């Protein structure tokens, strides 16, 4: 899983989160955060989407 693959496969509410991460230049931090969160599991498409949409922005304090 790399950043470009994630961007190509996301939809709806996850897209603005990914765009904000890129705007802030924090792609590497996002990848590290996702890797830590899914350390034991390989997420399915919906599971990854829901994590990005509902949890990642808060974990990274994107909008603070």
N, C-alpha and C positions, 0 to 999 in steps of 0.2 A: 504494500500500500504506500503510495507516495502522494504528495500534495496535488499534483495534476490529475491523478486518478480519482481522488476524492472530489475535486471540483467538477469533473466531468460527469460524475454519477449522482450528484446531489440535486435536490429540487426544493421548491416552495420555501418554507421558512429557514432552511439551512443556508440557502444562497446568500442572503444578506449578512449572515454571520461570517461566512467565508470571505465575502467582499470586505467586511470591516477588518478582519484579520490581515488581509493583504494590504489594505489601506494603511494599517499601522505597522506593516512589515514584520509581523509576528508569526509567520508560517512555521518556522522551526519550533517555536514554543508550542504552537498548536499541535504539531505532530508529536512532540514529547508528551504533552498532556494526554493526547489520545492513546499513545502507546502505553503510558502508565495506567490509564483507566482500563484498557482492554488487555492488560499484561497476560492474563491467563486464557483469554478467549479471543477467537477471531470473530469480530462482529459481522453479523449479516447486514445487508444493505439498509434495511429499515432500522435496525438497532443503531447503526452508525449515524444515520440521518437524524434519528430522535435525539441521540447524544449531542450532536452538533447543534441542532435546533433548540433544545431545551436546557442543556447543561453547560456546554463549552463556553459560551459567552460569559456566564456567571463565574465559572471557574477561572477564567482568564481576566476577569474584570474589564471586559472590552469597552463597556459604556460608562465606566466610572469617571 
